[in-house]
């Protein structure tokens, strides 16, 4: 219910306070404040940081002078063409050809709760969990309005912003750029933290100084991409995991994005996060509206680790819709590396049999099960032809699934579940679908259609393509009792017919995800894009987990998983134990080390041929699966503390503490053995100092002792690891 007054809340501090032309959003440990400049009508930022009760005096003082009088002004919605010579948040091209806008304050409303965004993934919450302030700006010369929507989750110090543009005029306009979140920070020294990488080495932490001028990163892959993740943190130079100020920004979007950070000549730092303007240019006819994806910002005054934990809780509680978000996941085995394209029903069943003997609960059939006119015997063919191959499965997929579901997992009363790999957004030139509908592939006129990985991309912006995917996947899921889908996407976009089509594709893809996940809520949906190429908050709305990386080498995975956890919860990470030597790196690491690293992900599994496991490993794996199942509930819903970063130490470590604080599990690693050398002290975090804790079921210590005195482990070899259970008594 919208109102111009203040919402009633049980908190001693109002979540949203409006005092004349001043606005404040208040969380437990954050305040976000701005006001209307009565002379210009612009929105001016006053404070984004720790809790305050009024605008800080130092931030009110203006520093006029200089070549451009607006170079120091902290604007909430900077436009182009009116004297602010910094990077704008909005850039609109009018039918006359000019790009000057003049957005001035018009009105505001306060909404209890959080309205959804039409066609887009977004956070949600009850009226007592979130409050929304909508500030309306108007360009009266051209009859365009911009509604800035700010939602505050007080318990998580999280502010979510999106922008709605409405064309109330008589001429068509084109939105060339629209940042979801833009904020100007006062003069100071800042550092920016981002997640950068490539295939098999996604989400590595990069930290660098914010200097004068423009710096930033983004994606023009069509998707969020392996190269850069749609996440930014700004920190003070002295900020660590457990100390100092950190502002995090996470875009709830799966398409091409842009992160821009600019320090003005007078030292004001601007951060903007939104869609990439190279893949945008959205036309608005009179009467039409456009809503940007939302961006979540979280503030922490106790380090980067606290920022991460707030993101994790927000995304588990207020973004992921799946019923599995807080449930332990079945240990799975994917048979891809065992057989690749060389299999039939009996071979797949034998893999499932061997998986059951190890204690696996979910068997996954990967690529190669589909296509009849063009059987999927290699990766050059059949994408789009989502019919079960009748040569490999003469009795249908349902017959195989029913056989597999009768197998009992060793050491339990559970029978195997069955999962399947699909790649529905892609099409092969050698396919029945391409013969019928070549126009469905992304293309530009007579330009060559660039294949990558021997495939093209379906234009999911087209409603008929969306309906085809929905019907095809629905048919498969209705044909057999499948409980898990791995949804892959193995290439970026080429030859999009227009910049606008990139976003239209995302809207179409989100419609497909919404329809299928709503229709089949009992299926665990896992996102994948050659690994972590689409590990973003937009995907997490629909899929509770994402395949973190095709790089399963345990040493590489420590870096990838620690990096991914900067913003995304461990519960969302698919992490598997694979065979050695690792097929990508050639590295050989111990079985327990590989398993312990994989157990830090919410979906633990095996990526190997169970028929080729050594006898020594065959004896150990059932116990490791049992350990993973014991750990999984804590990892799924617990708070993660990155105690020691792998970038900084030979001894990385992480601690997961259950939501009620009664249980914890510690992961400690040694990368390389150091001869005749002592071991470091590992101090815990997040415990109650006065509480007593039992360590691995034996000795009892106070929380203060564990946090201040710590542990000293003795490691024996390269790639060694320890897992320790801690329980409050």
N, C-alpha and C positions, 0 to 999 in steps of 0.2 A: 504494500500500500504506500503510495507516494504522498508526501506531505511537505509543507514548507516549514513546519516546526521541527522539534528535535525528537528522535525516537526514544522511547523509554527502555532503559537497559539496567540490568542488575549491577553492572560494574560501577565502582565509585567514580570512574572517569568516563564521560560520554565518549563513545567511539567517534562520533562526528559532532563538531561544535561549529556553529555559524554565528559570528558576532558582526552584524552589519555587513561589511564587504570583506571580512576576514574569515577564512576557512581553516579548520584544523581536523586532522584525522589522528586518533590516539589509540595506540596499542599498549600492552603492558610495559614495553621498553622502547617504544618508538613514538615520535611525533612527526607528522608531515603537515606543514603549514604554508599557506599562500594567501595572497589578498588581491583585490582589484585596485589597480592604479586609477584613482578617480580622474586624473587628467587625461590618460590615454585609453582607458578601458581595458588595458592588457591585464592578464593574470601574472602576478609576480611571485616567485618562490621566496619563502622566508626561512624555512628550516626543514631539513630531512635528516633525522638522527635520533639521539637519545631523547627521552621524554622532557618536554618543557611545558610551561603553563601559559606562556605568552611569547610573542616574537622576540628572539634574542636581540639585544641592543646593538651588538656589533654588526648584525646583518641588515639593520635598518639604515645605517649610515651610507649615503650615496657617495660615489667617487666620480663626480662629473669632470668633464674635460677630456682631452685627447682628441684624436682625429675623428673617431666615431663615438658619439655619446651613448650608444646602446651597447658598446662592447663589454660593459661590466654588468648589464642588467640581467637578472636571473629570471628568465621567462618560463612559464609553464607550457606554452604552446607557441613556440617561435615560428613565424611565417617568413615568407620571402618577399623582398622588395620594399620594405619600409625602414631600412636603415640598420637592421641587425645583420651584420655581415658574416655571421657564423652559420654553421650548418642548420637548416630549418627542419622542423618536425613535419611541416605540411607544405606541399608544393602543388598548386592547382593551376591548370591551364584553362583559360576561358575561351569561349568561342571566337572572341575577337583576336585571340593570339597572345594576349598579355598574361602574366603570371603573378600579378600583385593581389594579395589578399589583405583584408582589414578586419580581422576577427576581434570583436569587442564583447565584453561581458554583457549578458542579457538577464539571466535568471539562474536559479538552482532548484533542485528538489532533493529530498532525502528519502531513500527507499529502505525499508526493513528487509534484510536478506540480500540476495544477489540474483538479479534477473539473468536469464540465459542469453547467449548471443546466437542469433539465428544462423543455423548452418555451420557453426564453428564449435570446436571443443572449448570448454571453459570451466573454471572452478565453480563450485556450488556450496551451499551451506544453509542452515536454518536461520531464522530471524534472530535467534539469540547467539549466533556464531559469527555473523557478518552483517555489516551495514554498508550501504552504497550511497555515495554523494554524486549527483549528476549536475555538472555545471555547463550551462548552455552559453555558447558564444555565437555571435552573429556578424556576418559581413553584410551590412544593410545595403551597400552599393550594388551587390550582386545577388542578394537574397539567398545566401548560403548559410546554414547553421552548422556548427561543430559542437557536439555534445561530448564532453570529457567525463567518463564514468570512472570514479574512484571507489573501489570496494576495500574495506579494512577488516581484516581478521585479527582482532585485538590479541587473542591468546597466542598468536604465532608471529606477531609483529610483521605481518604481510600486508602489502598494499597492491591491489590489482587494478591496472588501468587499461581501458580501450577507448576508441574514439569512433563516433558516429557522425558522418557527413551527410547532410541532406540538401539537395538542390531544390530550393523553393522558387527559383527564377523561371524565366521563359526560354533560356538558352541552354544548350548542352554544355557540360564542363567535363574536364578530364583530370582525375586525381593522379598526379605523377609520383607523389611520394606521401606517405602517411606513417609516421612513427607511432607505435602503440604506446610507448612510454618515453617521455623526454623530461630531463631534470637538469637543472644547473646547480652545481655545487659551488660554495664560496671559495675564495682564494685559499690555496693550500697545496701541499704535495700529496699526490695520490699515485697508487700503482694499480694496474689493471691485471686481472687474472682471467684467463680464458682456457678453453679446452680445444686443443689442436691435434691433428693426426692425419692418418691415411688408412687404407685398408690394412687390417691386422694390427694396427697400432693407434686405435682411436683414443680420443679423450685424454691426451697427455697434458699435464698442467703447464701453462706458459705464464710467467709473471714478469711484467716489465713496467718501467716508469712511464707515467703519463707526462709527456713533454708538450711544449708549446706547439700549436698547430694541430692538424688532424691525424688521427690514427684509428685503426679499427680492423674489422674482419667481417666475413659473411660467407654466403653461398650463392652461386648462380648455377647450381647443379639441377635446379628444379625441386630439389629436396634439401632437407637440413644438412645432410652430407657427412662423410667421414672427415673432411678437411677441417671444418670448424663447427662447433656445436652452438646452438642459439642460446648461449648463456654468457653473461659477463658479471664479474665482481669487481668493484672498486674498493680498495683498501687504503688504510694509512700505511706509510712505509714500514712501520714497526709492528704491523699486525701479524700475528701468528695463528696457529690452529686454535689457541685457547686465550688469546689476548688481543685487544684492539678492535677498531671499528671495521666493519665490512658491510657493503651494500651489494646485494645480489640481484640480478635481473635475468629472468627466464621467460622466453617467448613461448607461448602456448600455440605452436604452429609447426607444421611439418614441411613447409615449402622454402623457397629461397628467402634468405633473410639478410638483414644488414645491422651491424653494431657499429656505431660511430662514437668516438670519444674525441672531443676537441677542447684544448686549453687555449683560451683567448689571450691576446696580447696583454690584458690586464690580470690574467691569472685565474679567471673563472673557468671551471671545467664543466663541459656539457656532455651528457651521455644520452644517446638515442638508440632505441631498439625497435625494430619493426621489419616489415617486408622489404625485400630488396627492390629498389625502384627500377632496376634494369629488367625485372620480371613482373612488372605491375601495369601502370598506365590504365586506370579503370575509368571507363566512360559512364557519366551519370546524366541521364535525360531529365527534363523537368519532372519533379515529383518523386524522383528515385533517391534511395539512400544507400550508403555503403558503411559497413561496420568493420573496423580493423580487428585482427586477432588481439587477444589480450596479452599483456605482459605482467608477470608477477615480480614484485620486488620485495625482498626481505632484508631487514636491517638487524645487525648484531653488534653489540658493544662488548662482546666477550669472545671475539675471534671468528675465524672462518668456519671452524667446526660447529659452533652454535648456529651460524647461518645455514649450514648444510642440514642440520637436524631439523630446523624449522621448515625448510623446503620439503624434507622427507615426510614430515608429519602432514604438512599441507597437502601434498600430492596423494598420500595414502588416504587421507580423510576427506579431501574436498576436490579431488580431480579424477582419480581412477574410479570408474563406475562398476567394474567387474565384481561379481560376488566373491571372486577368489583373492581380492586384494589383500586381505588379512589372514588367508588360510594357508596352511602348509601345502607345498606343491609335491606331487608324486615324483619320485626319482625316475628319470627317463633314460632310455638308451636310443640314440639315433643311429640307424644302421648304414648311413651314407658311406662312411669311410671303410666299411666292411665290404661293400659290394659295388658301389657306384651304380652304373647302369646295367650290370650283369646279374640278373636275378629272374626268378619266377616265383609262383606262390609257395612252392615247397622250400626254396632257399630262404624266403622271408620268414616262413614259419619256423625254420630251424634257427634263425637268428633270434626270433622271439622266445623259443624254447630255452636257448642258452642264456638269454637275458633274464628269464624267470628264475633260472637256477642261481643267478647271482643275487637275487632279491630285488631286481628292478620292478617297478610298478606300472610303467608306461612305456610301450614300445612305439617308436615313430618310424614310419615308412617315408623316406625322403623322395627325391626326384626319380622320374622314370616310370611311373605307374600308369601313365595316361597316353592317349593318342592311338587311333586305329588305322586310318588311312595313312597317316605318317606316324608310326610308333616312335616313342621317345627313347631311342637307343643311344642318343648323344645329345649335346646341347645345341645342335643346329636346327632343331625341328620341334613341332608339336605344341609350343606354348599357345594357349587359347583353345585348344581342343581338350576340354576337361571331361573326357569320357574315359572310363577305366579300360585299359588295354585288354582285349579279350584273349589274346594269345598268352599273356602272362597270367591272367586271372580268368580262366574259362568259365568259372562258376560265379564270377562277379566279386567285387571288393567285399561285399557283405559276408560272403562265405569265409574269406580269410579272416575278417575281423571276428566273426563268431568263433572260429577255431582259436584265435589268439586269446580271446576273452575267457576261454576255459582253462588257460594255463594259470597255475597258482604260483605266486611269487614266493620263493624260498624264505622260510623264517617268518611267514605271516599267514593270515587267513585271507588276504586280498588276492583277487585274480587280476591279470594284466588288463590295463586299458590300452586303447589303440589311438595313435595320432598320425597325422598326415601332413606332408609338405605341399604347398601350392604357391604359385606366382601369378596371380590373376591380373595384374596390371600390365603384363607383357604379352607380346605376340611374336611368333616366329613367321618369317616369310614363307617357310615351308610348313604350312598348316592349312587345314580346311577353313578355319576362320578367316585367314588372310585371303584365301581364294574367294570367299563370299563377300568380305568387307575390307578391302584394302584401304578404303577411306577412313576406317576407324583408327588406323595408326597415325601418330603425330607426324605431320608433314606440312611443307610449305610449297604450294603450287607444284611446279615441275622440278623443284630442287631434288637432288638425290636424297634418298632416305638412309641416313647413316646408321648402320648396324653397329652395335657394341655388345660384346658377349654373344654375338650371333642372334640378336633379337632387337625388336623395335618396341616402342612404348605405345600402349593403347591410349587414345585420347579420352581419359576418364572425365573430361569436362562435358562430354556428350551424354545426355540422359539415356540414350539407347545403349551406350557402352556400360553405364552404371547398371542398368537393368539386366544386361547380359551377365555381368559378373555376379550380381546378386542371385540370379536364377541358377547359374552354373554351380556356384558354391553351395547354394541351398540344396540343389539336387544331390550333390555328393553327400552332404551331411544327413539328408533324409534317406539315403540308400543304405547306411550302415551306422552302427552305434559308435561313432567317432567322438572322442572327448577332448581332443587337442588338435589345434591347427597351427602350423608354422607358416606364417604369411610372409613370403620373401619378395624382394625387389632388388634386382641385380644390376641396374644401370641408371645413369642420370638421363635427363631429357635433352634431346636435340630437336631442332626444327619445329619448335612450337609455332602455330599459325599466327600468334599475336602475343605481345607481352601480357595482355589481360588473361590469356588462356592458362597461364601458369597458376594463377589464383583460382580460376574456375575449375581447374583440375583438382586442386586441393578441396574445394567445396564438394565436388563430385565424389572424391575419395572418402571424405568424411561422411557423406550420405551413405555410401556403400558400407562403411564400417558400422555406422549407427544401425542400419537395417539388419545386418547380419548378426552383430553381437546382441541386439535386442531379440531377434528371432531365435538365436541359439545361445541362451545365457549359461547353459551348463557346459559349454565348451571353453576350455582354456585357450585363449588366443594369444599367440606370441608373435610379435613383430620382428622382422628381420630385413636388412637391406645390405647384402654382402657383409653381414655382421652388423656393426653399429652405425650404418649410414643414415638411419632414421631413428636414432635414439633421442627422442625429444618429448616435450610435455604434451604436444598435440596427439601423438600416438598413444600416450598413456591414458588418455580419456577412455579409449576403447579396449586397449590391450594391456593387461596387468603386468606383462613382462616383455622384454625385448632381448633378442640374442645380442649380447654385448659386443662380441667381435668374433670374426672367423679365426683370429689369432688365439689358439688355445694353449700355446706355450705358457707354462705356469709363471715363469719369470715375467714375461711380457704382460700377462694377465694381472699381476699385482699392480703394475703401473696403470693399466687400463681401468681396472675396477676401483682403485683408489681415486683416479681422476673422475670417473663417471659419478662417483658418490659425492662430488662437490655439490651437485644439485639434485641428482636422482636417487631415490631410495634403493638400498641393496635388494629389497624385495622385488624390484622390477628387473633385476639382472639375471639373464640366463648364463650359467657358468658350468662348463663340463670338464670332466677328466678325460683326456685324450691319450692315445697311444704314443709311445716313444720308440725311436727318435721322432720328435715332432715333425710333421710333414712339411711345415713352412720354415722353421728355423734350424731343423736338424739337431736340436738340443735334446739331451737326455737328462731328465730329472727324476728323483725318486717318486714312487707311486703315492706315498703319503703326502709329500709336498704338493703334488698336483691336486690331490683330493682336498687338502686343507684350503688351498687357494680357491678351488671351485665352491667349497662350502660357504664362502663369504657371499655368494649370490643366492637370490631367493629361489631360483629354479636350478637345483643341482642335477647333473646327469652325466652320462658317459657317451663319448663320441669315439667309438672304436668297434672293431669286429670281435664280438664276445667269443667266437670260436678260436681265435688266435691268441688268447690271453695265456701267459705263462702260468704254470702250476703255482708258482710262488704268489703271483698276483691274484690268481683265482681264489686262493685261500684268504687273502687279505680283503678283497673287495666287499664281500658281504658285511664284514665288520665296519668297513668305512661307510657303506650305505647306511648301516644302523646308526653310526655316529652322525652322519649328515641329517638323518631324520630326527635325531634328538636336538640338533642345533637349529634346524630350519625354523621352528616357530619363533625363536628369539631373533633370528636374522630377519624374518618376514615383517615383524611388527615392532622390533626394538629400535633403540637409539644407537647410532653408530658413532664411535669416537675414533678418529684416526690418530692414534697415539704417536706413531713415528712414521713419517712419510718415506716411501721408497726412493724418492728423488734425493733425499738428504742423508740416507743411512744404509748401512749394510744389514740393518736389523729392523725392517719395517714391522709394524704391529697395529692391530685394530681391536677394539673392544665393542661388543654389542650388549646392551643392557635392555632387559624386557621393559615394557611400558609400566608395569607395576613396580619395577625396581627390585624384584625378588630374585631374579636370575640374571646371569651374565655369562658370556663366553668370550674368551680371550684368544686371539690368533697372534702368534709370534713367529717370526721367520729369521733365518740367517741365509743370506745369499751366498757368500763365499766364506769358506773356512779360513781362519787366520791362525797360523801355528803359534804356539807358546804366547798366547795373548789373552788377557782377561776379557770378560763380557760386560756389556753395559747394563745399567740398572733401568728397568722398565717400570715406570710409575703409571698407575691407572687414573682414570677420571670418572666423574659422574656418580660416584658412590656416596652414600650417606656417611659422613665421618664418624658418627657415634654408633652406627649400626655394626653388627658382627656378621662376618661372612665366612662360610666354609669353603675352602679351596680344594677342588677335586675330591670332595667327600671326606677330607681328612682334617687338616689343621684349620683352626679358626682364628681370624684376625679382624681387627676393626677396619672400617672403611678408611680411617685416617692413616693407618699403617700401610694399607695397600696403595693408597694414593701418594703418600709422602715417602714411605720407605721403599715400596715397590718390590719387584721381582728381579732375580738375576738367574737367567737360564744358562745352562751349559749345553751348547750345540756341538754336534760331533762331526759334521761333514758339510760340504757344499750343499746348498738347497735343502736345509734342514728346517723343521717346523715343529711347533708345539700348539696344542689346543687345550685350554684349561677352562673348566667349569667353575663358576663362582656362585654361591647360593646364600642368600640372606637367612640367618637363623634367628 
